[in-house]
Amino acid sequence: MSNAPLVDIDPAAFWHDPYPALAAMRRHHPIAFVPKLGATLFTRRAHIVELEKLTEVFSSHQPQGLMNRLMGHNMMRKDGAEHIAERKLMLTTLGPQAVRDLWEPIFRADAQRVLDALVPRRQADLVPEYAMPVSAHALRALTGLVNMRWQDMDAWSQAMIDGIANYAGDPAIEARCHAATAGIDACIDERLPELARAPDRSLLSVMMRAGLPEASVRANIKLTISGGQNEPRDAIAGAVWALLAHPDQLARVRRGEVSWRRVFDEYVRWMSPIAMSPRRIAQRFTVDGVTLEPEDRVFFMFGSANRDEAFYDDPDRFDVGRDNSGAHIAFGAGPHYCAGAAASKSLIAEVAMPAVFERLPGLRIAPGADVHFGGWAFRGPLAVPVCWDRS
């Protein structure tokens, strides 16, 4: 075990709002062992940006890790040439040009269909009724699992997320994760013959045609669903709420002073939807007087790094005009930088956020609504009740 200073946390309070505890760690113990998480946490941006690149020490290969055991050995849990090969393959579908030319029109059409159903109602909870289906429809197209209901896409994604963050070993959470992966495998089984007859540019089709072992294909599809649903879902609903809760910031967007992409960058800096990434220590290593031993578990706390006072002025403030918001590490800072980043930026900044403000006149937070967020590894709003005027 590392000799990092021990820091105790209240797990419930940390789930509801991790930022005060993380700020205290940055000030006093930026590298800290947290017994209730069973890991050494890195909380400062400079450490994470530098050390995430040292894959020979901070390894993503975690044979006994929860993700490998529950979802299969995917590219996120591989390093070196094996990771690079699978990453390049996935980027043929998820790269910026493919997203712009192929997927963004599909994202746009799906978002408009969801809004068509919402417009006459004049009130909704943006999490389950807008952000959730918009994100899930996009993921159905990208993965090739168009035979999956969007409701299952979200539920199964959440079950896997809960499973891979189940450090307390709750058997009920693990059982839900197993049920989710079984459901995904059944959808893959149904689609494989169809895609063999009529290949397309979806991830499932591209990986199978490239000859990637089927076990790796299935693991990478589950990886894509686990991170590809909750991050855009939570960022869509959260960013819309942030603008509604900060009308001065929304006014700057409406006046054309800042772009929707700038809003996206500032939101994922301020309220990082994927706020932590685990690593396994592969060899003994010392940093700033803290010695890490082989097989130690380390958490790179992206959400903390994105509020680091050493890099950002007034980091707890949501400010769409912030000059350095684009320097966030919400998608990582090393070779495991999220392969789906271009798709996420397109879906959220180019499609979902502008569309909801265009189609729902007078959009505002519902009277009396009190919006709460939850999570420290994955973080997002629990509900965003809104209302709008008749069009």
ChimeraX attribute file (.defattr): number of C-alpha atoms within 10 A of each C-alpha:
attribute: neighborCount
match mode: 1-to-1
recipient: residues
	/A:1	14
	/A:2	23
	/A:3	15
	/A:4	19
	/A:5	16
	/A:6	14
	/A:7	17
	/A:8	13
	/A:9	15
	/A:10	10
	/A:11	13
	/A:12	11
	/A:13	14
	/A:14	16
	/A:15	16
	/A:16	14
	/A:17	17
	/A:18	21
	/A:19	17
	/A:20	12
	/A:21	17
	/A:22	25
	/A:23	19
	/A:24	13
	/A:25	20
	/A:26	22
	/A:27	13
	/A:28	11
	/A:29	19
	/A:30	21
	/A:31	27
	/A:32	24
	/A:33	24
	/A:34	16
	/A:35	12
	/A:36	13
	/A:37	17
	/A:38	15
	/A:39	20
	/A:40	27
	/A:41	24
	/A:42	26
	/A:43	29
	/A:44	28
	/A:45	26
	/A:46	13
	/A:47	16
	/A:48	20
	/A:49	17
	/A:50	11
	/A:51	17
	/A:52	22
	/A:53	15
	/A:54	12
	/A:55	20
	/A:56	14
	/A:57	19
	/A:58	26
	/A:59	23
	/A:60	24
	/A:61	22
	/A:62	21
	/A:63	14
	/A:64	10
	/A:65	18
	/A:66	18
	/A:67	22
	/A:68	17
	/A:69	12
	/A:70	20
	/A:71	23
	/A:72	20
	/A:73	22
	/A:74	22
	/A:75	22
	/A:76	23
	/A:77	22
	/A:78	19
	/A:79	17
	/A:80	13
	/A:81	9
	/A:82	11
	/A:83	18
	/A:84	15
	/A:85	12
	/A:86	19
	/A:87	19
	/A:88	13
	/A:89	16
	/A:90	21
	/A:91	17
	/A:92	17
	/A:93	25
	/A:94	25
	/A:95	17
	/A:96	18
	/A:97	13
	/A:98	16
	/A:99	24
	/A:100	15
	/A:101	10
	/A:102	15
	/A:103	22
	/A:104	18
	/A:105	14
	/A:106	16
	/A:107	25
	/A:108	18
	/A:109	13
	/A:110	20
	/A:111	24
	/A:112	17
	/A:113	11
	/A:114	17
	/A:115	19
	/A:116	12
	/A:117	11
	/A:118	18
	/A:119	18
	/A:120	13
	/A:121	12
	/A:122	16
	/A:123	18
	/A:124	19
	/A:125	17
	/A:126	26
	/A:127	22
	/A:128	17
	/A:129	17
	/A:130	21
	/A:131	27
	/A:132	23
	/A:133	23
	/A:134	30
	/A:135	29
	/A:136	27
	/A:137	24
	/A:138	26
	/A:139	24
	/A:140	19
	/A:141	17
	/A:142	27
	/A:143	22
	/A:144	24
	/A:145	24
	/A:146	16
	/A:147	12
	/A:148	18
	/A:149	15
	/A:150	20
	/A:151	14
	/A:152	14
	/A:153	25
	/A:154	23
	/A:155	19
	/A:156	25
	/A:157	26
	/A:158	19
	/A:159	20
	/A:160	28
	/A:161	22
	/A:162	19
	/A:163	25
	/A:164	20
	/A:165	17
	/A:166	14
	/A:167	13
	/A:168	10
	/A:169	12
	/A:170	11
	/A:171	11
	/A:172	10
	/A:173	18
	/A:174	20
	/A:175	13
	/A:176	18
	/A:177	24
	/A:178	18
	/A:179	14
	/A:180	24
	/A:181	21
	/A:182	14
	/A:183	16
	/A:184	22
	/A:185	16
	/A:186	12
	/A:187	17
	/A:188	21
	/A:189	12
	/A:190	13
	/A:191	18
	/A:192	17
	/A:193	11
	/A:194	11
	/A:195	18
	/A:196	12
	/A:197	8
	/A:198	9
	/A:199	16
	/A:200	13
	/A:201	19
	/A:202	21
	/A:203	24
	/A:204	25
	/A:205	22
	/A:206	21
	/A:207	23
	/A:208	18
	/A:209	13
	/A:210	9
	/A:211	9
	/A:212	15
	/A:213	10
	/A:214	12
	/A:215	11
	/A:216	17
	/A:217	24
	/A:218	24
	/A:219	22
	/A:220	25
	/A:221	23
	/A:222	25
	/A:223	22
	/A:224	21
	/A:225	24
	/A:226	22
	/A:227	19
	/A:228	26
	/A:229	28
	/A:230	25
	/A:231	20
	/A:232	27
	/A:233	28
	/A:234	27
	/A:235	31
	/A:236	31
	/A:237	27
	/A:238	27
	/A:239	24
	/A:240	26
	/A:241	20
	/A:242	20
	/A:243	22
	/A:244	17
	/A:245	14
	/A:246	13
	/A:247	12
	/A:248	13
	/A:249	19
	/A:250	18
	/A:251	14
	/A:252	15
	/A:253	19
	/A:254	13
	/A:255	9
	/A:256	10
	/A:257	11
	/A:258	17
	/A:259	18
	/A:260	19
	/A:261	17
	/A:262	18
	/A:263	28
	/A:264	25
	/A:265	24
	/A:266	26
	/A:267	25
	/A:268	25
	/A:269	28
	/A:270	23
	/A:271	27
	/A:272	30
	/A:273	28
	/A:274	25
	/A:275	25
	/A:276	23
	/A:277	18
	/A:278	19
	/A:279	23
	/A:280	25
	/A:281	22
	/A:282	20
	/A:283	15
	/A:284	13
	/A:285	15
	/A:286	12
	/A:287	10
	/A:288	9
	/A:289	10
	/A:290	14
	/A:291	13
	/A:292	23
	/A:293	18
	/A:294	15
	/A:295	17
	/A:296	18
	/A:297	24
	/A:298	25
	/A:299	24
	/A:300	27
	/A:301	26
	/A:302	29
	/A:303	31
	/A:304	29
	/A:305	30
	/A:306	27
	/A:307	27
	/A:308	22
	/A:309	17
	/A:310	12
	/A:311	16
	/A:312	18
	/A:313	12
	/A:314	11
	/A:315	17
	/A:316	15
	/A:317	12
	/A:318	19
	/A:319	20
	/A:320	24
	/A:321	16
	/A:322	17
	/A:323	11
	/A:324	13
	/A:325	23
	/A:326	16
	/A:327	14
	/A:328	24
	/A:329	25
	/A:330	26
	/A:331	20
	/A:332	21
	/A:333	19
	/A:334	16
	/A:335	17
	/A:336	21
	/A:337	14
	/A:338	17
	/A:339	19
	/A:340	20
	/A:341	17
	/A:342	17
	/A:343	25
	/A:344	24
	/A:345	20
	/A:346	20
	/A:347	26
	/A:348	27
	/A:349	23
	/A:350	19
	/A:351	22
	/A:352	28
	/A:353	23
	/A:354	15
	/A:355	16
	/A:356	22
	/A:357	15
	/A:358	10
	/A:359	16
	/A:360	20
	/A:361	15
	/A:362	14
	/A:363	18
	/A:364	20
	/A:365	21
	/A:366	16
	/A:367	9
	/A:368	7
	/A:369	11
	/A:370	10
	/A:371	15
	/A:372	12
	/A:373	17
	/A:374	17
	/A:375	19
	/A:376	24
	/A:377	21
	/A:378	22
	/A:379	25
	/A:380	25
	/A:381	22
	/A:382	18
	/A:383	20
	/A:384	22
	/A:385	21
	/A:386	18
	/A:387	19
	/A:388	20
	/A:389	14
	/A:390	11
	/A:391	10
